[in-house]
């Protein structure tokens, strides 16, 4: 049976319109010159909203000193993550240098620091144990290729879909993870290979030095901002330990940081499908974790420095960095929220700080390893504890009772999953739950009120309010009293939207029920987008023009069963 349908044009139907053009337009290969590489936006589109920081001599000094501070904090982190992954310390240090340098030059957010991270290391350990370090290098190369593809296809824009409660949970969880990671510095490896906690004078001295470091970082900015506070604290505590010959662990007790320049070499693995089957799952997981952590850190740094955009560019930079790192014996990496916070809080705002950090790290490896190995771990632990305090979103604890319960639950859940599982799973879980909560709330908004028709004598008008989509179709169908309605029923969508195929199917279902009762329905106030959606679904079989200004009603017909439903 064919039913008469009347449509009137309105602008109330937003049919999943294509997203606005991404502003992260890819820059040219050389990013418009060296000056822009170290400080200024490389293209109007990629950094059009980036806060511009001029490179004055004073700012250059701040950037370089901030880079030195970051480099000092990178050393024990890179070594520790290399141990976690089951590879040599230099593998982690080379990754921190190469990834840090390339992303500093070409990345999407000046001031952001990248390097070897624990989130990636915990995934790598199984691959290294089962197949060896060469398979890890091949995996890092493939990881880089996948991240490059993500940047080329502009998948970074989907980071916009991460809700604010997920961001809060991510920040809180990562702060806790960073804090827990420092506790291993309070452990001693015994002669039999087992670990035990520090005790006695060494523990008390280490705790005292950590406290002194934290106090100095807090006090120094109140006295002077000429030198980054973490750098002052590290240098002062190191001097105290050396002059006092204090018995505490130093960087050199973890491993030697001495080495040469990283050497180019193809990963020593068979080039066949069997190798691809081994490395692809790891590469995919590493690429996803690396991009998620990098893009979330990009947003966080952007909030602190008043910068926007750059997601696609960051994906390309991360991919290029990991692709190159795999050929130079590095374990790969991604953005590091802890070091990024150190850099931002120390005054780093341009690419110069990240470049300086990478070059200082290389200098440590080549020339000054003896000096760097004298730095007490307690000083670096104190710096990271201050990072934890500054990173944790303390305001999220205050707003728990004021925000919707679902949002509070998401904050807690993402925090917990980040701590006990990993970042990628935590973010995915948070986004899914937030989307389900939104769909549930939106589904409850579908309502209708009835009134006699002014135009059609004896007809009844249902004024539909709220979105009609997969979550609200069941409630939509329950709005109608088919048995008691008159012969002609008008559905007015002036305050509603048909969003998806489920909405179309619901319209067909209700039309079929009215048809079975020998009654007719008409649709009104659907926009051109709704008209096109209905046409693509095979619903409209008579075409005509709608007048967007005057809302001229035009009659159409709807095919019962066009959507595959039976009545």
C-alpha positions as CSV (number, residue, x, y, z in Angstrom):
1,X,0.0,0.0,0.0
2,X,1.2,3.5,-0.9
3,X,0.7,6.2,1.7
4,X,0.6,10.0,1.1
5,X,3.4,11.8,2.8
6,X,3.7,15.6,3.1
7,X,7.0,17.3,3.8
8,X,7.7,21.0,4.6
9,X,11.2,22.4,4.5
10,X,12.9,23.4,7.7
11,X,16.4,23.6,9.1
12,X,15.8,21.3,12.1
13,X,17.2,18.1,10.7
14,X,20.9,17.7,11.1
15,X,21.7,14.5,9.3
16,X,25.2,13.6,10.3
17,X,26.6,16.3,8.0
18,X,30.2,15.8,6.9
19,X,32.6,17.3,9.5
20,X,34.0,20.7,8.9
21,X,37.3,20.6,7.0
22,X,40.1,19.7,9.3
23,X,42.3,22.8,10.0
24,X,45.4,20.6,10.4
25,X,46.5,21.0,6.8
26,X,49.8,19.2,6.2
27,X,52.8,21.6,6.0
28,X,55.4,21.4,3.3
29,X,58.4,19.1,3.9
30,X,60.7,21.7,5.2
31,X,58.1,23.5,7.3
32,X,58.9,26.9,5.8
33,X,62.4,27.2,7.1
34,X,64.5,26.7,10.2
35,X,63.1,29.8,12.1
36,X,59.6,28.3,12.0
37,X,60.9,24.9,13.0
38,X,62.2,26.2,16.3
39,X,59.5,28.6,17.2
40,X,56.9,29.9,14.8
41,X,54.0,28.2,13.1
42,X,54.9,26.4,9.9
43,X,51.7,27.1,8.0
44,X,48.6,29.2,8.5
45,X,46.5,26.1,8.6
46,X,48.5,23.8,10.8
47,X,49.3,26.3,13.5
48,X,46.8,29.0,12.8
49,X,45.6,29.1,16.4
50,X,49.0,28.4,18.0
51,X,50.2,31.0,20.4
52,X,53.2,32.7,18.7
53,X,56.3,33.0,20.9
54,X,59.1,35.2,19.6
55,X,62.7,33.8,20.0
56,X,64.4,36.6,21.9
57,X,67.8,36.1,23.5
58,X,66.2,35.9,27.0
59,X,63.6,33.4,25.7
60,X,66.3,31.4,23.9
61,X,68.2,31.1,27.2
62,X,65.0,29.9,29.0
63,X,64.3,27.4,26.2
64,X,67.8,26.0,26.3
65,X,67.8,25.7,30.1
66,X,64.4,24.1,30.0
67,X,65.7,21.6,27.5
68,X,68.7,20.8,29.7
69,X,66.3,20.1,32.6
70,X,64.2,17.8,30.5
71,X,67.2,16.0,29.2
72,X,68.4,15.3,32.8
73,X,65.0,13.9,33.7
74,X,64.9,11.8,30.5
75,X,68.0,9.8,31.3
76,X,66.7,7.6,34.2
77,X,63.3,7.4,32.5
78,X,64.8,6.1,29.3
79,X,67.0,3.6,31.1
80,X,64.2,2.4,33.3
81,X,61.8,1.9,30.3
82,X,64.6,0.0,28.5
83,X,64.9,-2.4,31.4
84,X,61.1,-2.8,31.4
85,X,61.2,-3.7,27.7
86,X,64.1,-6.1,28.2
87,X,66.6,-4.3,26.0
88,X,69.9,-2.5,26.6
89,X,69.9,1.0,28.2
90,X,71.3,2.6,25.1
91,X,68.2,1.4,23.1
92,X,66.0,3.5,25.4
93,X,68.4,6.5,25.3
94,X,68.7,6.4,21.5
95,X,64.9,6.3,21.2
96,X,64.6,9.3,23.5
97,X,67.1,11.2,21.4
98,X,65.8,10.4,17.9
99,X,62.1,10.5,18.7
100,X,62.6,13.6,20.8
101,X,64.5,15.4,18.1
102,X,62.2,14.6,15.2
103,X,59.0,15.3,17.0
104,X,60.4,18.6,18.4
105,X,61.2,19.8,14.9
106,X,58.2,18.5,13.0
107,X,55.5,17.9,15.7
108,X,52.2,19.5,16.1
109,X,52.7,21.2,19.4
110,X,55.8,23.3,20.2
111,X,56.9,22.6,23.7
112,X,55.8,19.0,23.8
113,X,58.4,16.4,24.6
114,X,58.5,12.8,23.2
115,X,60.7,9.8,24.0
116,X,60.7,6.2,25.2
117,X,57.7,5.6,27.5
118,X,56.5,3.0,29.9
119,X,53.1,2.6,28.2
120,X,54.9,1.3,25.1
121,X,57.6,-0.6,27.0
122,X,55.1,-2.9,28.8
123,X,53.8,-4.0,25.4
124,X,57.2,-4.6,24.0
125,X,58.5,-6.9,26.7
126,X,56.6,-10.0,25.4
127,X,57.9,-9.5,21.9
128,X,61.5,-9.1,23.0
129,X,61.3,-12.1,25.3
130,X,59.8,-14.3,22.5
131,X,61.7,-13.1,19.5
132,X,64.5,-10.8,20.4
133,X,65.4,-7.1,20.0
134,X,65.7,-7.2,16.2
135,X,62.0,-8.0,15.9
136,X,61.4,-5.1,18.2
137,X,63.2,-2.8,15.8
138,X,61.2,-4.1,12.8
139,X,58.0,-3.6,14.8
140,X,59.0,0.0,15.6
141,X,59.5,0.6,11.9
142,X,56.0,-0.8,11.1
143,X,54.6,1.2,14.0
144,X,55.9,4.3,12.4
145,X,54.4,3.5,9.0
146,X,51.0,2.9,10.6
147,X,51.2,6.3,12.5
148,X,52.3,8.0,9.3
149,X,49.2,6.6,7.6
150,X,47.0,7.8,10.5
151,X,48.4,11.3,9.9
152,X,48.0,11.2,6.1
153,X,44.4,10.2,6.5
154,X,43.9,12.8,9.2
155,X,42.7,10.3,11.8
156,X,44.1,12.6,14.6
157,X,41.0,14.8,14.3
158,X,39.0,12.0,16.1
159,X,40.8,13.0,19.3
160,X,38.1,15.6,19.5
161,X,35.7,12.8,20.3
162,X,37.4,12.3,23.7
163,X,35.1,13.8,26.4
164,X,36.4,16.0,29.1
165,X,35.7,13.4,31.9
166,X,37.9,11.0,30.0
167,X,40.7,13.6,29.8
168,X,40.5,14.2,33.5
169,X,40.7,10.4,34.1
170,X,43.6,10.2,31.7
171,X,45.5,13.0,33.5
172,X,44.8,11.6,36.9
173,X,45.7,8.0,36.0
174,X,48.9,9.0,34.3
175,X,49.9,11.1,37.3
176,X,49.4,8.1,39.5
177,X,51.4,5.9,37.1
178,X,54.3,8.4,37.0
179,X,54.3,8.5,40.8
180,X,54.2,4.7,41.2
181,X,57.0,4.4,38.7
182,X,59.3,6.4,41.0
183,X,58.9,3.9,43.8
184,X,61.2,1.5,42.1
185,X,64.0,3.9,42.9
186,X,63.5,3.0,46.5
187,X,64.3,-0.6,45.8
188,X,67.6,-2.5,46.1
189,X,68.7,-5.4,43.9
190,X,70.2,-8.1,46.1
191,X,73.1,-10.3,45.1
192,X,70.7,-13.2,44.3
193,X,68.8,-10.9,41.8
194,X,65.8,-10.3,44.1
195,X,64.6,-6.8,45.0
196,X,63.9,-5.4,48.5
197,X,63.0,-2.0,49.8
198,X,65.5,0.4,51.1
199,X,65.9,0.6,54.9
200,X,67.9,2.4,57.5
201,X,70.2,5.5,56.8
202,X,70.1,5.1,53.0
203,X,66.3,5.3,53.0
204,X,66.2,8.3,55.3
205,X,68.8,10.1,53.3
206,X,67.1,9.4,50.0
207,X,63.7,10.7,51.4
208,X,65.4,13.8,52.8
209,X,67.0,14.6,49.4
210,X,63.7,14.0,47.6
211,X,62.0,16.4,50.0
212,X,64.8,19.0,49.6
213,X,64.4,18.8,45.8
214,X,60.7,19.3,46.0
215,X,61.0,22.3,48.4
216,X,63.6,23.9,46.1
217,X,61.4,23.5,43.1
218,X,58.6,25.2,45.0
219,X,60.7,28.0,46.5
220,X,63.0,28.9,43.5
221,X,60.3,30.5,41.3
222,X,59.5,32.9,44.2
223,X,63.1,34.1,44.2
224,X,64.0,34.0,40.5
225,X,62.6,32.7,37.3
226,X,65.9,33.2,35.3
227,X,66.7,29.5,35.7
228,X,64.2,26.7,35.6
229,X,63.5,25.6,39.2
230,X,64.0,21.8,38.5
231,X,67.4,22.5,37.1
232,X,68.4,24.5,40.2
233,X,67.1,21.7,42.4
234,X,69.0,19.0,40.5
235,X,72.2,20.9,40.5
236,X,72.0,21.8,44.1
237,X,71.1,18.3,45.4
238,X,73.8,16.8,43.2
239,X,76.4,19.2,44.7
240,X,75.2,18.3,48.2
241,X,75.7,14.6,47.5
242,X,79.1,15.0,45.9
243,X,80.5,17.3,48.5
244,X,79.0,15.3,51.4
245,X,79.9,12.0,49.7
246,X,76.5,10.7,50.7
247,X,75.6,7.1,50.3
248,X,72.7,7.2,47.9
249,X,71.9,5.7,44.5
250,X,73.0,7.7,41.5
251,X,72.3,7.5,37.8
252,X,75.4,5.5,37.2
253,X,74.2,2.8,39.6
254,X,71.3,2.0,37.1
255,X,73.5,1.7,34.1
256,X,76.2,3.5,32.1
257,X,74.9,6.1,29.8
258,X,78.2,6.3,27.8
259,X,78.0,5.3,24.1
260,X,78.6,6.4,20.5
261,X,76.4,7.8,17.8
262,X,73.4,5.6,16.8
263,X,74.3,3.5,13.8
264,X,72.0,2.8,10.8
265,X,71.2,-0.8,10.3
266,X,68.3,-2.8,8.8
267,X,66.5,-5.0,11.4
268,X,68.0,-8.4,11.2
269,X,64.7,-10.3,10.6
270,X,63.5,-12.5,7.7
271,X,61.6,-10.4,5.2
272,X,58.5,-12.7,4.8
273,X,54.9,-13.0,5.7
274,X,55.7,-15.0,8.8
275,X,57.7,-12.0,10.3
276,X,54.8,-9.7,9.4
277,X,52.4,-12.0,11.2
278,X,54.6,-11.7,14.3
279,X,55.2,-8.0,14.3
280,X,51.9,-6.5,12.9
281,X,49.8,-7.1,16.0
282,X,52.4,-5.5,18.3
283,X,52.9,-2.7,15.8
284,X,49.2,-1.9,15.6
285,X,48.8,-1.8,19.4
286,X,52.0,0.3,19.9
287,X,50.9,2.7,17.2
288,X,47.4,3.1,18.8
289,X,48.8,3.6,22.3
290,X,51.5,6.0,21.0
291,X,49.0,8.1,19.1
292,X,46.4,8.2,21.9
293,X,48.9,9.2,24.5
294,X,50.5,11.8,22.1
295,X,47.3,13.4,21.1
296,X,45.9,13.6,24.6
297,X,49.2,15.1,25.7
298,X,49.0,17.5,22.8
299,X,45.6,18.7,24.0
300,X,46.8,19.0,27.6
301,X,49.9,21.0,26.6
302,X,47.6,23.1,24.3
303,X,45.4,24.0,27.3
304,X,48.4,25.1,29.3
305,X,50.0,27.1,26.4
306,X,46.9,28.4,24.7
307,X,47.6,26.4,21.5
308,X,45.2,24.6,19.2
309,X,45.3,22.3,16.2
310,X,48.2,20.2,15.0
311,X,46.7,16.7,15.6
312,X,47.4,15.3,12.1
313,X,50.8,16.9,12.0
314,X,51.7,15.3,15.3
315,X,50.6,11.9,13.9
316,X,53.0,12.3,11.0
317,X,55.8,13.4,13.2
318,X,55.4,10.5,15.6
319,X,55.2,8.1,12.7
320,X,58.3,9.5,11.1
321,X,60.2,9.5,14.4
322,X,59.4,5.9,15.1
323,X,60.1,4.8,11.5
324,X,63.6,6.4,11.7
325,X,64.2,5.1,15.2
326,X,63.7,1.5,14.2
327,X,66.6,1.7,11.8
328,X,68.9,3.2,14.4
329,X,68.5,0.7,17.2
330,X,65.9,2.6,19.2
331,X,62.8,1.2,21.0
332,X,60.4,3.8,19.7
333,X,58.4,6.2,21.7
334,X,55.6,8.8,22.0
335,X,54.8,12.0,23.8
336,X,55.8,12.0,27.5
337,X,53.3,13.9,29.7
338,X,55.8,14.1,32.6
339,X,58.6,15.6,30.6
340,X,56.2,17.8,28.7
341,X,55.0,19.2,32.0
342,X,58.6,19.8,33.2
343,X,59.3,21.7,29.9
344,X,56.1,23.9,30.1
345,X,56.5,24.7,33.7
346,X,60.2,25.5,33.1
347,X,59.2,28.1,30.5
348,X,59.6,26.0,27.3
349,X,57.2,27.2,24.7
350,X,58.9,26.7,21.3
351,X,60.5,23.9,19.4
352,X,63.9,25.1,20.6
353,X,63.4,23.5,24.0
354,X,62.6,20.1,22.6
355,X,65.5,20.3,20.1
356,X,67.8,21.3,22.9
357,X,66.7,18.5,25.2
358,X,67.4,15.9,22.4
359,X,70.8,17.4,21.7
360,X,71.7,17.6,25.4
361,X,70.8,13.9,25.7
362,X,73.1,13.0,22.8
363,X,75.8,15.1,24.4
364,X,75.4,13.2,27.7
365,X,75.8,9.9,25.8
366,X,78.9,11.0,23.9
367,X,80.8,13.4,26.1
368,X,79.5,13.9,29.7
369,X,78.3,10.5,30.8
370,X,80.7,10.5,33.8
371,X,79.1,13.7,35.1
372,X,75.5,12.6,34.4
373,X,76.1,9.4,36.2
374,X,76.9,11.3,39.4
375,X,73.4,12.8,39.7
376,X,71.5,11.3,42.6
377,X,68.3,9.5,41.7
378,X,66.6,11.2,44.6
379,X,66.9,14.6,42.8
380,X,65.2,13.2,39.7
381,X,62.6,11.4,41.8
382,X,61.8,14.7,43.5
383,X,61.4,16.4,40.2
384,X,59.0,13.7,39.0
385,X,57.0,13.9,42.3
386,X,56.5,17.6,41.6
387,X,55.3,16.7,38.1
388,X,52.8,14.3,39.6
389,X,51.5,17.0,41.9
390,X,51.2,19.5,39.0
391,X,49.7,17.0,36.6
392,X,47.0,15.5,38.8
393,X,43.7,17.3,38.2
394,X,42.9,18.1,41.9
395,X,39.8,20.1,40.9
396,X,38.3,16.9,39.6
397,X,38.0,15.7,43.2
398,X,36.0,18.9,44.1
399,X,33.6,18.6,41.2
400,X,32.7,15.0,41.7
401,X,29.5,15.9,43.6
402,X,28.5,18.6,41.1
403,X,28.9,16.9,37.8
404,X,26.4,14.2,36.6
405,X,27.0,10.8,38.2
406,X,27.9,9.2,34.9
407,X,30.7,11.8,34.3
408,X,32.0,11.2,37.8
409,X,32.0,7.4,37.1
410,X,33.9,7.9,33.9
411,X,36.6,9.9,35.6
412,X,37.1,7.3,38.2
413,X,36.9,4.4,35.7
414,X,39.4,5.9,33.3
415,X,41.8,6.7,36.1
416,X,41.6,3.1,37.5
417,X,42.0,1.4,34.1
418,X,44.9,3.7,33.2
419,X,46.6,2.6,36.5
420,X,45.8,-1.1,36.4
421,X,45.7,-1.8,32.6
422,X,46.9,0.7,30.1
423,X,46.1,4.1,28.6
424,X,44.7,3.0,25.3
425,X,42.1,0.6,26.9
426,X,41.2,3.3,29.5
427,X,40.5,5.9,26.8
428,X,38.5,3.6,24.6
429,X,36.4,2.4,27.6
430,X,35.8,5.9,28.7
431,X,34.7,7.1,25.2
432,X,32.4,4.1,24.8
433,X,30.7,4.6,28.1
434,X,30.4,8.3,27.5
435,X,28.8,7.7,24.1
436,X,26.4,5.2,25.6
437,X,25.4,7.6,28.3
438,X,24.9,10.3,25.8
439,X,22.8,8.0,23.6
440,X,20.7,6.9,26.6
441,X,20.0,10.5,27.6
442,X,19.3,11.6,24.0
443,X,16.9,8.7,23.6
444,X,14.9,9.9,26.6
445,X,14.3,13.2,24.9
446,X,12.0,11.9,22.2
447,X,8.5,13.2,23.1
448,X,5.3,14.2,21.4
449,X,2.3,16.4,22.0
450,X,-0.9,16.3,20.0
451,X,-3.2,19.1,18.7
452,X,-5.9,19.4,16.0
453,X,-4.6,20.3,12.6
454,X,-5.2,23.8,11.4
455,X,-4.8,23.0,7.7
456,X,-6.3,19.5,7.4
457,X,-9.9,19.3,8.8
458,X,-10.3,16.4,11.2
459,X,-6.5,15.6,11.2
460,X,-4.4,15.1,14.3
461,X,-0.9,16.6,14.6
462,X,1.9,14.9,16.6
463,X,4.5,17.5,17.4
464,X,7.7,15.4,17.7
465,X,10.5,16.7,19.9
466,X,14.0,15.2,20.2
467,X,16.3,13.2,17.9
468,X,15.0,10.1,16.2
469,X,17.8,7.6,16.1
470,X,18.6,4.0,17.0
471,X,18.3,4.7,20.7
472,X,14.9,6.4,20.6
473,X,13.0,4.4,18.0
474,X,11.3,2.1,20.5
475,X,10.1,5.2,22.5
476,X,9.1,6.9,19.3
477,X,6.7,4.1,18.2
478,X,5.1,4.0,21.7
479,X,4.1,7.7,21.3
480,X,1.2,6.9,19.0
481,X,-2.4,5.8,19.8
482,X,-3.2,4.2,16.4
483,X,-6.5,2.7,17.5
484,X,-8.0,6.0,18.6
485,X,-6.3,8.4,16.1
486,X,-8.4,9.8,13.2
487,X,-8.0,8.8,9.6
488,X,-5.3,11.4,8.9
489,X,-2.3,11.9,11.2
490,X,0.4,14.4,10.7
491,X,3.9,14.0,12.2
492,X,5.5,17.5,12.6
493,X,9.3,17.2,12.9
494,X,9.9,21.0,13.4
495,X,11.6,20.2,16.7
496,X,13.1,16.8,15.9
497,X,15.8,15.3,13.7
498,X,16.0,12.0,11.8
499,X,19.5,10.9,12.4
500,X,20.1,7.4,11.0
501,X,18.6,4.4,9.2
502,X,16.9,3.2,12.4
503,X,15.0,6.5,12.4
504,X,13.9,5.8,8.8
505,X,12.8,2.3,9.8
506,X,10.8,3.6,12.7
507,X,8.9,6.0,10.3
508,X,8.2,3.1,8.0
509,X,7.1,0.9,10.9
510,X,4.6,3.4,12.2
511,X,3.4,4.1,8.6
512,X,2.8,0.4,8.2
513,X,0.8,0.2,11.4
514,X,-1.4,3.1,10.3
515,X,-1.8,1.6,6.9
516,X,-2.9,-1.7,8.4
517,X,-5.6,0.3,10.3
518,X,-6.7,2.0,7.0
519,X,-5.3,5.3,8.2
520,X,-2.8,7.8,6.6
521,X,0.1,9.7,7.9
522,X,2.0,12.8,6.6
523,X,5.4,14.1,7.5
524,X,6.0,17.8,7.8
525,X,8.9,20.2,8.5
526,X,11.7,18.0,7.4
527,X,14.8,19.7,6.0
528,X,16.6,19.2,2.7
529,X,19.1,16.9,4.5
530,X,16.2,14.8,5.8
531,X,14.7,14.8,2.3
532,X,18.0,13.5,0.8
533,X,18.3,10.8,3.5
534,X,14.8,9.6,2.9
535,X,15.5,9.6,-0.9
536,X,18.7,7.6,-0.5
537,X,16.8,5.1,1.5
538,X,14.3,4.6,-1.3
539,X,11.5,6.2,0.6
540,X,10.7,9.1,-1.7
541,X,9.4,8.2,-5.2
542,X,8.0,11.6,-6.3
543,X,10.5,14.4,-6.3
544,X,9.9,18.2,-6.2
545,X,11.5,21.3,-4.9
546,X,11.3,22.6,-1.3
547,X,11.3,26.3,-0.7
548,X,13.8,26.9,2.2
549,X,12.4,30.4,3.0
550,X,8.7,29.9,2.7
551,X,8.4,26.3,3.8
552,X,6.1,25.2,0.9
553,X,4.6,21.8,1.6
554,X,5.1,19.2,-1.1
555,X,3.4,15.8,-1.3
556,X,5.5,12.7,-1.5
557,X,4.9,9.0,-1.3
558,X,6.6,6.4,0.9
559,X,7.3,2.8,0.1
560,X,6.2,0.4,2.8
561,X,9.0,-2.2,3.1
562,X,11.7,-0.1,1.4
563,X,13.8,-0.5,4.5
564,X,13.5,-4.2,4.6
565,X,11.0,-4.3,7.4
566,X,7.8,-6.4,7.1
567,X,4.3,-5.5,8.3
